[in-house]
């Protein structure tokens, strides 16, 4: 029997506040290892950014996952900028 190969993804977690046209969200964004800055994620070809542990005044309780359409994003603030660049 062949052993299933386990894939390990390398990423860095960054806490961010994201303001869209309609709302604002605070959560964790995962930066792929090949993208060193948050702006790399914003400017890549994907239509959405993924956030986990998301809080917003629009929710009664935190959401475990949220995908945000990049076209709706107006402003981003890194809440823990010192974590960017650390593994």
Secondary structure as UniProt FT lines:
FT   STRAND          11..20
FT   STRAND          24..32
FT   TURN            33..34
FT   HELIX           38..43
FT   STRAND          48..55
FT   TURN            57..58
FT   STRAND          63..69
FT   HELIX           70..72
FT   STRAND          73..78
FT   HELIX           81..83
FT   TURN            84..85
//
